[in-house]
């Protein structure tokens, strides 16, 4: 089963479809906003760019507080 089918099944099973959809949008948005620039020692030149929409969420980041509960509750 692919990811889209799995998400569709979870959506169909959700007791509050609007809340579930809202959680998914929030989750995707936080994934996209998790983009980090890494600079060299002088702090002026970007040496690495990581993150963005890569499917990884740092649930320990304070900005992502409540995402786990949002998904679990719906």
PyMOL Python script that loads the backbone (N, CA, C, O; Angstrom):
from pymol import cmd

cmd.read_pdbstr("""\
ATOM      1  N   UNK A   1       0.862  -1.174   0.000  1.00  0.00           N
ATOM      2  CA  UNK A   1       0.000   0.000   0.000  1.00  0.00           C
ATOM      3  C   UNK A   1       0.909   1.238   0.000  1.00  0.00           C
ATOM      4  O   UNK A   1       1.883   1.301   0.751  1.00  0.00           O
ATOM      5  N   UNK A   2       0.586   2.206  -0.836  1.00  0.00           N
ATOM      6  CA  UNK A   2       1.412   3.409  -0.855  1.00  0.00           C
ATOM      7  C   UNK A   2       0.930   4.427   0.183  1.00  0.00           C
ATOM      8  O   UNK A   2      -0.122   4.250   0.797  1.00  0.00           O
ATOM      9  N   UNK A   3       1.694   5.471   0.365  1.00  0.00           N
ATOM     10  CA  UNK A   3       1.416   6.465   1.407  1.00  0.00           C
ATOM     11  C   UNK A   3       0.063   7.134   1.186  1.00  0.00           C
ATOM     12  O   UNK A   3      -0.701   7.306   2.136  1.00  0.00           O
ATOM     13  N   UNK A   4      -0.240   7.510  -0.046  1.00  0.00           N
ATOM     14  CA  UNK A   4      -1.505   8.200  -0.333  1.00  0.00           C
ATOM     15  C   UNK A   4      -2.707   7.326   0.037  1.00  0.00           C
ATOM     16  O   UNK A   4      -3.674   7.814   0.622  1.00  0.00           O
ATOM     17  N   UNK A   5      -2.647   6.049  -0.299  1.00  0.00           N
ATOM     18  CA  UNK A   5      -3.745   5.143   0.048  1.00  0.00           C
ATOM     19  C   UNK A   5      -3.889   5.010   1.557  1.00  0.00           C
ATOM     20  O   UNK A   5      -5.000   4.967   2.085  1.00  0.00           O
ATOM     21  N   UNK A   6      -2.749   4.945   2.246  1.00  0.00           N
ATOM     22  CA  UNK A   6      -2.770   4.818   3.698  1.00  0.00           C
ATOM     23  C   UNK A   6      -3.394   6.061   4.347  1.00  0.00           C
ATOM     24  O   UNK A   6      -4.200   5.943   5.271  1.00  0.00           O
ATOM     25  N   UNK A   7      -3.023   7.235   3.865  1.00  0.00           N
ATOM     26  CA  UNK A   7      -3.588   8.477   4.403  1.00  0.00           C
ATOM     27  C   UNK A   7      -5.074   8.561   4.091  1.00  0.00           C
ATOM     28  O   UNK A   7      -5.858   8.994   4.936  1.00  0.00           O
ATOM     29  N   UNK A   8      -5.472   8.155   2.897  1.00  0.00           N
ATOM     30  CA  UNK A   8      -6.896   8.150   2.538  1.00  0.00           C
ATOM     31  C   UNK A   8      -7.699   7.238   3.460  1.00  0.00           C
ATOM     32  O   UNK A   8      -8.807   7.584   3.870  1.00  0.00           O
ATOM     33  N   UNK A   9      -7.141   6.079   3.783  1.00  0.00           N
ATOM     34  CA  UNK A   9      -7.838   5.161   4.691  1.00  0.00           C
ATOM     35  C   UNK A   9      -7.983   5.775   6.082  1.00  0.00           C
ATOM     36  O   UNK A   9      -9.045   5.678   6.697  1.00  0.00           O
ATOM     37  N   UNK A  10      -6.916   6.408   6.580  1.00  0.00           N
ATOM     38  CA  UNK A  10      -6.980   7.062   7.888  1.00  0.00           C
ATOM     39  C   UNK A  10      -8.007   8.189   7.887  1.00  0.00           C
ATOM     40  O   UNK A  10      -8.725   8.384   8.867  1.00  0.00           O
ATOM     41  N   UNK A  11      -8.072   8.923   6.790  1.00  0.00           N
ATOM     42  CA  UNK A  11      -9.057  10.004   6.667  1.00  0.00           C
ATOM     43  C   UNK A  11     -10.468   9.445   6.732  1.00  0.00           C
ATOM     44  O   UNK A  11     -11.317   9.983   7.444  1.00  0.00           O
ATOM     45  N   UNK A  12     -10.725   8.377   6.000  1.00  0.00           N
ATOM     46  CA  UNK A  12     -12.062   7.776   5.985  1.00  0.00           C
ATOM     47  C   UNK A  12     -12.454   7.238   7.357  1.00  0.00           C
ATOM     48  O   UNK A  12     -13.634   7.242   7.708  1.00  0.00           O
ATOM     49  N   UNK A  13     -11.479   6.775   8.137  1.00  0.00           N
ATOM     50  CA  UNK A  13     -11.751   6.229   9.467  1.00  0.00           C
ATOM     51  C   UNK A  13     -11.843   7.299  10.551  1.00  0.00           C
ATOM     52  O   UNK A  13     -12.325   7.024  11.649  1.00  0.00           O
ATOM     53  N   UNK A  14     -11.388   8.506  10.256  1.00  0.00           N
ATOM     54  CA  UNK A  14     -11.347   9.568  11.269  1.00  0.00           C
ATOM     55  C   UNK A  14     -12.754   9.957  11.705  1.00  0.00           C
ATOM     56  O   UNK A  14     -13.664  10.081  10.885  1.00  0.00           O
ATOM     57  N   UNK A  15     -12.912  10.146  13.005  1.00  0.00           N
ATOM     58  CA  UNK A  15     -14.224  10.553  13.519  1.00  0.00           C
ATOM     59  C   UNK A  15     -14.527  12.009  13.171  1.00  0.00           C
ATOM     60  O   UNK A  15     -15.689  12.369  12.978  1.00  0.00           O
ATOM     61  N   UNK A  16     -13.499  12.846  13.090  1.00  0.00           N
ATOM     62  CA  UNK A  16     -13.664  14.258  12.713  1.00  0.00           C
ATOM     63  C   UNK A  16     -12.765  14.530  11.516  1.00  0.00           C
ATOM     64  O   UNK A  16     -11.593  14.873  11.668  1.00  0.00           O
ATOM     65  N   UNK A  17     -13.326  14.372  10.332  1.00  0.00           N
ATOM     66  CA  UNK A  17     -12.549  14.509   9.098  1.00  0.00           C
ATOM     67  C   UNK A  17     -11.938  15.903   8.942  1.00  0.00           C
ATOM     68  O   UNK A  17     -10.820  16.030   8.441  1.00  0.00           O
ATOM     69  N   UNK A  18     -12.652  16.946   9.362  1.00  0.00           N
ATOM     70  CA  UNK A  18     -12.108  18.303   9.265  1.00  0.00           C
ATOM     71  C   UNK A  18     -10.877  18.463  10.157  1.00  0.00           C
ATOM     72  O   UNK A  18      -9.879  19.048   9.736  1.00  0.00           O
ATOM     73  N   UNK A  19     -10.942  17.953  11.368  1.00  0.00           N
ATOM     74  CA  UNK A  19      -9.798  18.045  12.281  1.00  0.00           C
ATOM     75  C   UNK A  19      -8.619  17.248  11.747  1.00  0.00           C
ATOM     76  O   UNK A  19      -7.475  17.692  11.834  1.00  0.00           O
ATOM     77  N   UNK A  20      -8.894  16.071  11.194  1.00  0.00           N
ATOM     78  CA  UNK A  20      -7.826  15.247  10.642  1.00  0.00           C
ATOM     79  C   UNK A  20      -7.146  15.964   9.479  1.00  0.00           C
ATOM     80  O   UNK A  20      -5.918  16.000   9.403  1.00  0.00           O
ATOM     81  N   UNK A  21      -7.940  16.534   8.574  1.00  0.00           N
ATOM     82  CA  UNK A  21      -7.377  17.259   7.436  1.00  0.00           C
ATOM     83  C   UNK A  21      -6.558  18.458   7.924  1.00  0.00           C
ATOM     84  O   UNK A  21      -5.484  18.735   7.389  1.00  0.00           O
ATOM     85  N   UNK A  22      -7.062  19.166   8.935  1.00  0.00           N
ATOM     86  CA  UNK A  22      -6.329  20.296   9.486  1.00  0.00           C
ATOM     87  C   UNK A  22      -4.993  19.866  10.077  1.00  0.00           C
ATOM     88  O   UNK A  22      -3.987  20.556   9.912  1.00  0.00           O
ATOM     89  N   UNK A  23      -4.979  18.733  10.760  1.00  0.00           N
ATOM     90  CA  UNK A  23      -3.732  18.214  11.315  1.00  0.00           C
ATOM     91  C   UNK A  23      -2.736  17.865  10.215  1.00  0.00           C
ATOM     92  O   UNK A  23      -1.540  18.125  10.349  1.00  0.00           O
ATOM     93  N   UNK A  24      -3.224  17.281   9.137  1.00  0.00           N
ATOM     94  CA  UNK A  24      -2.333  16.940   8.031  1.00  0.00           C
ATOM     95  C   UNK A  24      -1.725  18.198   7.402  1.00  0.00           C
ATOM     96  O   UNK A  24      -0.536  18.228   7.085  1.00  0.00           O
ATOM     97  N   UNK A  25      -2.544  19.229   7.225  1.00  0.00           N
ATOM     98  CA  UNK A  25      -2.036  20.477   6.653  1.00  0.00           C
ATOM     99  C   UNK A  25      -0.993  21.085   7.587  1.00  0.00           C
ATOM    100  O   UNK A  25       0.055  21.551   7.141  1.00  0.00           O
ATOM    101  N   UNK A  26      -1.289  21.078   8.889  1.00  0.00           N
ATOM    102  CA  UNK A  26      -0.344  21.622   9.870  1.00  0.00           C
ATOM    103  C   UNK A  26       0.956  20.818   9.862  1.00  0.00           C
ATOM    104  O   UNK A  26       2.043  21.393   9.899  1.00  0.00           O
ATOM    105  N   UNK A  27       0.844  19.497   9.813  1.00  0.00           N
ATOM    106  CA  UNK A  27       2.011  18.636   9.788  1.00  0.00           C
ATOM    107  C   UNK A  27       2.866  18.914   8.552  1.00  0.00           C
ATOM    108  O   UNK A  27       4.087  19.031   8.653  1.00  0.00           O
ATOM    109  N   UNK A  28       2.232  19.017   7.399  1.00  0.00           N
ATOM    110  CA  UNK A  28       2.968  19.307   6.159  1.00  0.00           C
ATOM    111  C   UNK A  28       3.616  20.680   6.216  1.00  0.00           C
ATOM    112  O   UNK A  28       4.746  20.855   5.761  1.00  0.00           O
ATOM    113  N   UNK A  29       2.913  21.645   6.767  1.00  0.00           N
ATOM    114  CA  UNK A  29       3.471  22.998   6.881  1.00  0.00           C
ATOM    115  C   UNK A  29       4.685  23.037   7.778  1.00  0.00           C
ATOM    116  O   UNK A  29       5.673  23.698   7.459  1.00  0.00           O
ATOM    117  N   UNK A  30       4.623  22.332   8.907  1.00  0.00           N
ATOM    118  CA  UNK A  30       5.771  22.322   9.817  1.00  0.00           C
ATOM    119  C   UNK A  30       6.944  21.562   9.209  1.00  0.00           C
ATOM    120  O   UNK A  30       8.099  21.909   9.458  1.00  0.00           O
ATOM    121  N   UNK A  31       6.666  20.535   8.418  1.00  0.00           N
ATOM    122  CA  UNK A  31       7.732  19.836   7.704  1.00  0.00           C
ATOM    123  C   UNK A  31       8.413  20.799   6.735  1.00  0.00           C
ATOM    124  O   UNK A  31       9.641  20.860   6.680  1.00  0.00           O
ATOM    125  N   UNK A  32       7.628  21.542   5.980  1.00  0.00           N
ATOM    126  CA  UNK A  32       8.171  22.481   5.000  1.00  0.00           C
ATOM    127  C   UNK A  32       8.987  23.588   5.678  1.00  0.00           C
ATOM    128  O   UNK A  32      10.031  23.989   5.162  1.00  0.00           O
ATOM    129  N   UNK A  33       8.519  24.082   6.825  1.00  0.00           N
ATOM    130  CA  UNK A  33       9.192  25.203   7.489  1.00  0.00           C
ATOM    131  C   UNK A  33      10.445  24.774   8.241  1.00  0.00           C
ATOM    132  O   UNK A  33      11.211  25.626   8.691  1.00  0.00           O
ATOM    133  N   UNK A  34      10.666  23.489   8.385  1.00  0.00           N
ATOM    134  CA  UNK A  34      11.835  22.989   9.100  1.00  0.00           C
ATOM    135  C   UNK A  34      13.043  22.990   8.169  1.00  0.00           C
ATOM    136  O   UNK A  34      13.558  21.934   7.803  1.00  0.00           O
ATOM    137  N   UNK A  35      13.482  24.172   7.797  1.00  0.00           N
ATOM    138  CA  UNK A  35      14.601  24.332   6.874  1.00  0.00           C
ATOM    139  C   UNK A  35      15.700  25.068   7.604  1.00  0.00           C
ATOM    140  O   UNK A  35      15.449  26.107   8.216  1.00  0.00           O
ATOM    141  N   UNK A  36      16.890  24.558   7.552  1.00  0.00           N
ATOM    142  CA  UNK A  36      18.006  25.137   8.285  1.00  0.00           C
ATOM    143  C   UNK A  36      19.152  25.497   7.336  1.00  0.00           C
ATOM    144  O   UNK A  36      19.530  24.715   6.464  1.00  0.00           O
ATOM    145  N   UNK A  37      19.685  26.685   7.527  1.00  0.00           N
ATOM    146  CA  UNK A  37      20.918  27.086   6.854  1.00  0.00           C
ATOM    147  C   UNK A  37      22.062  26.881   7.832  1.00  0.00           C
ATOM    148  O   UNK A  37      21.944  27.241   9.003  1.00  0.00           O
ATOM    149  N   UNK A  38      23.145  26.319   7.380  1.00  0.00           N
ATOM    150  CA  UNK A  38      24.340  26.146   8.201  1.00  0.00           C
ATOM    151  C   UNK A  38      25.436  27.018   7.595  1.00  0.00           C
ATOM    152  O   UNK A  38      25.711  26.956   6.397  1.00  0.00           O
ATOM    153  N   UNK A  39      26.049  27.823   8.442  1.00  0.00           N
ATOM    154  CA  UNK A  39      27.042  28.790   7.989  1.00  0.00           C
ATOM    155  C   UNK A  39      28.451  28.359   8.384  1.00  0.00           C
ATOM    156  O   UNK A  39      28.637  27.551   9.294  1.00  0.00           O
ATOM    157  N   UNK A  40      29.449  28.918   7.674  1.00  0.00           N
ATOM    158  CA  UNK A  40      30.831  28.659   8.047  1.00  0.00           C
ATOM    159  C   UNK A  40      31.166  29.418   9.327  1.00  0.00           C
ATOM    160  O   UNK A  40      30.308  30.093   9.895  1.00  0.00           O
ATOM    161  N   UNK A  41      32.385  29.309   9.771  1.00  0.00           N
ATOM    162  CA  UNK A  41      32.770  29.885  11.057  1.00  0.00           C
ATOM    163  C   UNK A  41      32.656  31.404  11.108  1.00  0.00           C
ATOM    164  O   UNK A  41      32.480  31.968  12.188  1.00  0.00           O
ATOM    165  N   UNK A  42      32.755  32.083   9.954  1.00  0.00           N
ATOM    166  CA  UNK A  42      32.598  33.540   9.980  1.00  0.00           C
ATOM    167  C   UNK A  42      31.133  33.963   9.981  1.00  0.00           C
ATOM    168  O   UNK A  42      30.821  35.143  10.142  1.00  0.00           O
ATOM    169  N   UNK A  43      30.231  32.989   9.801  1.00  0.00           N
ATOM    170  CA  UNK A  43      28.802  33.267   9.870  1.00  0.00           C
ATOM    171  C   UNK A  43      28.235  33.974   8.654  1.00  0.00           C
ATOM    172  O   UNK A  43      27.106  34.465   8.692  1.00  0.00           O
ATOM    173  N   UNK A  44      29.004  34.033   7.576  1.00  0.00           N
ATOM    174  CA  UNK A  44      28.540  34.774   6.402  1.00  0.00           C
ATOM    175  C   UNK A  44      28.257  33.904   5.181  1.00  0.00           C
ATOM    176  O   UNK A  44      27.482  34.304   4.312  1.00  0.00           O
ATOM    177  N   UNK A  45      28.860  32.741   5.098  1.00  0.00           N
ATOM    178  CA  UNK A  45      28.721  31.903   3.916  1.00  0.00           C
ATOM    179  C   UNK A  45      27.945  30.640   4.262  1.00  0.00           C
ATOM    180  O   UNK A  45      28.286  29.933   5.211  1.00  0.00           O
ATOM    181  N   UNK A  46      26.897  30.358   3.486  1.00  0.00           N
ATOM    182  CA  UNK A  46      26.110  29.140   3.700  1.00  0.00           C
ATOM    183  C   UNK A  46      26.933  27.946   3.212  1.00  0.00           C
ATOM    184  O   UNK A  46      27.360  27.898   2.059  1.00  0.00           O
ATOM    185  N   UNK A  47      27.145  26.988   4.113  1.00  0.00           N
ATOM    186  CA  UNK A  47      27.908  25.796   3.755  1.00  0.00           C
ATOM    187  C   UNK A  47      27.018  24.584   3.518  1.00  0.00           C
ATOM    188  O   UNK A  47      27.430  23.623   2.867  1.00  0.00           O
ATOM    189  N   UNK A  48      25.807  24.628   4.042  1.00  0.00           N
ATOM    190  CA  UNK A  48      24.916  23.479   3.911  1.00  0.00           C
ATOM    191  C   UNK A  48      23.478  23.958   4.096  1.00  0.00           C
ATOM    192  O   UNK A  48      23.206  24.843   4.907  1.00  0.00           O
ATOM    193  N   UNK A  49      22.588  23.376   3.352  1.00  0.00           N
ATOM    194  CA  UNK A  49      21.160  23.654   3.508  1.00  0.00           C
ATOM    195  C   UNK A  49      20.465  22.315   3.704  1.00  0.00           C
ATOM    196  O   UNK A  49      20.566  21.420   2.866  1.00  0.00           O
ATOM    197  N   UNK A  50      19.753  22.190   4.833  1.00  0.00           N
ATOM    198  CA  UNK A  50      19.073  20.932   5.126  1.00  0.00           C
ATOM    199  C   UNK A  50      17.641  21.208   5.522  1.00  0.00           C
ATOM    200  O   UNK A  50      17.280  22.310   5.936  1.00  0.00           O
ATOM    201  N   UNK A  51      16.847  20.178   5.384  1.00  0.00           N
ATOM    202  CA  UNK A  51      15.476  20.280   5.850  1.00  0.00           C
ATOM    203  C   UNK A  51      14.519  20.586   4.725  1.00  0.00           C
ATOM    204  O   UNK A  51      14.734  20.198   3.577  1.00  0.00           O
ATOM    205  N   UNK A  52      13.469  21.283   5.070  1.00  0.00           N
ATOM    206  CA  UNK A  52      12.422  21.546   4.099  1.00  0.00           C
ATOM    207  C   UNK A  52      11.475  20.363   4.029  1.00  0.00           C
ATOM    208  O   UNK A  52      11.426  19.562   4.962  1.00  0.00           O
ATOM    209  N   UNK A  53      10.741  20.238   2.972  1.00  0.00           N
ATOM    210  CA  UNK A  53       9.749  19.167   2.829  1.00  0.00           C
ATOM    211  C   UNK A  53      10.446  17.840   2.552  1.00  0.00           C
ATOM    212  O   UNK A  53      10.561  17.397   1.409  1.00  0.00           O
ATOM    213  N   UNK A  54      10.905  17.225   3.630  1.00  0.00           N
ATOM    214  CA  UNK A  54      11.614  15.962   3.490  1.00  0.00           C
ATOM    215  C   UNK A  54      10.948  14.818   4.250  1.00  0.00           C
ATOM    216  O   UNK A  54      11.490  13.715   4.316  1.00  0.00           O
ATOM    217  N   UNK A  55       9.774  15.082   4.823  1.00  0.00           N
ATOM    218  CA  UNK A  55       9.047  14.044   5.537  1.00  0.00           C
ATOM    219  C   UNK A  55       9.541  13.789   6.945  1.00  0.00           C
ATOM    220  O   UNK A  55       9.111  12.838   7.597  1.00  0.00           O
ATOM    221  N   UNK A  56      10.445  14.637   7.416  1.00  0.00           N
ATOM    222  CA  UNK A  56      10.981  14.476   8.773  1.00  0.00           C
ATOM    223  C   UNK A  56      10.489  15.618   9.647  1.00  0.00           C
ATOM    224  O   UNK A  56      10.576  16.785   9.265  1.00  0.00           O
ATOM    225  N   UNK A  57       9.978  15.279  10.807  1.00  0.00           N
ATOM    226  CA  UNK A  57       9.485  16.272  11.767  1.00  0.00           C
ATOM    227  C   UNK A  57      10.238  16.068  13.075  1.00  0.00           C
ATOM    228  O   UNK A  57      10.329  14.947  13.577  1.00  0.00           O
ATOM    229  N   UNK A  58      10.773  17.147  13.624  1.00  0.00           N
ATOM    230  CA  UNK A  58      11.402  17.096  14.938  1.00  0.00           C
ATOM    231  C   UNK A  58      10.327  17.424  15.966  1.00  0.00           C
ATOM    232  O   UNK A  58      10.009  18.592  16.190  1.00  0.00           O
ATOM    233  N   UNK A  59       9.772  16.395  16.586  1.00  0.00           N
ATOM    234  CA  UNK A  59       8.683  16.597  17.534  1.00  0.00           C
ATOM    235  C   UNK A  59       9.163  17.205  18.849  1.00  0.00           C
ATOM    236  O   UNK A  59       8.347  17.608  19.679  1.00  0.00           O
ATOM    237  N   UNK A  60      10.472  17.275  19.045  1.00  0.00           N
ATOM    238  CA  UNK A  60      11.019  17.920  20.243  1.00  0.00           C
ATOM    239  C   UNK A  60      11.174  19.426  20.063  1.00  0.00           C
ATOM    240  O   UNK A  60      11.390  20.140  21.042  1.00  0.00           O
ATOM    241  N   UNK A  61      11.068  19.920  18.834  1.00  0.00           N
ATOM    242  CA  UNK A  61      11.156  21.362  18.574  1.00  0.00           C
ATOM    243  C   UNK A  61       9.909  22.031  19.151  1.00  0.00           C
ATOM    244  O   UNK A  61       8.794  21.604  18.851  1.00  0.00           O
ATOM    245  N   UNK A  62      10.073  23.069  19.971  1.00  0.00           N
ATOM    246  CA  UNK A  62       8.910  23.738  20.566  1.00  0.00           C
ATOM    247  C   UNK A  62       7.891  24.245  19.536  1.00  0.00           C
ATOM    248  O   UNK A  62       6.700  24.334  19.836  1.00  0.00           O
ATOM    249  N   UNK A  63       8.353  24.576  18.329  1.00  0.00           N
ATOM    250  CA  UNK A  63       7.429  25.043  17.287  1.00  0.00           C
ATOM    251  C   UNK A  63       6.473  23.942  16.837  1.00  0.00           C
ATOM    252  O   UNK A  63       5.412  24.226  16.281  1.00  0.00           O
ATOM    253  N   UNK A  64       6.844  22.699  17.075  1.00  0.00           N
ATOM    254  CA  UNK A  64       6.025  21.562  16.645  1.00  0.00           C
ATOM    255  C   UNK A  64       5.175  20.981  17.770  1.00  0.00           C
ATOM    256  O   UNK A  64       4.617  19.891  17.643  1.00  0.00           O
ATOM    257  N   UNK A  65       5.085  21.719  18.867  1.00  0.00           N
ATOM    258  CA  UNK A  65       4.334  21.243  20.029  1.00  0.00           C
ATOM    259  C   UNK A  65       2.873  20.956  19.648  1.00  0.00           C
ATOM    260  O   UNK A  65       2.208  21.766  19.002  1.00  0.00           O
ATOM    261  N   UNK A  66       2.408  19.795  20.063  1.00  0.00           N
ATOM    262  CA  UNK A  66       1.013  19.426  19.844  1.00  0.00           C
ATOM    263  C   UNK A  66       0.734  18.666  18.568  1.00  0.00           C
ATOM    264  O   UNK A  66      -0.390  18.203  18.373  1.00  0.00           O
ATOM    265  N   UNK A  67       1.718  18.517  17.683  1.00  0.00           N
ATOM    266  CA  UNK A  67       1.462  17.811  16.429  1.00  0.00           C
ATOM    267  C   UNK A  67       1.147  16.333  16.657  1.00  0.00           C
ATOM    268  O   UNK A  67       0.255  15.779  16.014  1.00  0.00           O
ATOM    269  N   UNK A  68       1.867  15.708  17.555  1.00  0.00           N
ATOM    270  CA  UNK A  68       1.619  14.281  17.815  1.00  0.00           C
ATOM    271  C   UNK A  68       0.201  14.095  18.355  1.00  0.00           C
ATOM    272  O   UNK A  68      -0.540  13.223  17.902  1.00  0.00           O
ATOM    273  N   UNK A  69      -0.160  14.924  19.325  1.00  0.00           N
ATOM    274  CA  UNK A  69      -1.494  14.803  19.918  1.00  0.00           C
ATOM    275  C   UNK A  69      -2.585  15.102  18.893  1.00  0.00           C
ATOM    276  O   UNK A  69      -3.646  14.478  18.902  1.00  0.00           O
ATOM    277  N   UNK A  70      -2.318  16.042  18.029  1.00  0.00           N
ATOM    278  CA  UNK A  70      -3.292  16.401  16.986  1.00  0.00           C
ATOM    279  C   UNK A  70      -3.614  15.193  16.107  1.00  0.00           C
ATOM    280  O   UNK A  70      -4.782  14.918  15.828  1.00  0.00           O
ATOM    281  N   UNK A  71      -2.596  14.485  15.678  1.00  0.00           N
ATOM    282  CA  UNK A  71      -2.796  13.318  14.824  1.00  0.00           C
ATOM    283  C   UNK A  71      -3.398  12.165  15.609  1.00  0.00           C
ATOM    284  O   UNK A  71      -4.286  11.476  15.108  1.00  0.00           O
ATOM    285  N   UNK A  72      -2.932  11.944  16.830  1.00  0.00           N
ATOM    286  CA  UNK A  72      -3.428  10.815  17.620  1.00  0.00           C
ATOM    287  C   UNK A  72      -4.884  10.971  17.999  1.00  0.00           C
ATOM    288  O   UNK A  72      -5.603   9.977  18.095  1.00  0.00           O
ATOM    289  N   UNK A  73      -5.338  12.199  18.219  1.00  0.00           N
ATOM    290  CA  UNK A  73      -6.706  12.430  18.671  1.00  0.00           C
ATOM    291  C   UNK A  73      -7.738  12.317  17.566  1.00  0.00           C
ATOM    292  O   UNK A  73      -8.925  12.163  17.851  1.00  0.00           O
ATOM    293  N   UNK A  74      -7.320  12.388  16.323  1.00  0.00           N
ATOM    294  CA  UNK A  74      -8.300  12.363  15.223  1.00  0.00           C
ATOM    295  C   UNK A  74      -8.421  11.021  14.598  1.00  0.00           C
ATOM    296  O   UNK A  74      -9.203  10.844  13.663  1.00  0.00           O
TER     297      UNK A  74
END
""", "prot")
cmd.dss("prot")
cmd.show_as("cartoon", "prot")
cmd.util.cbc("prot")
cmd.orient("prot")
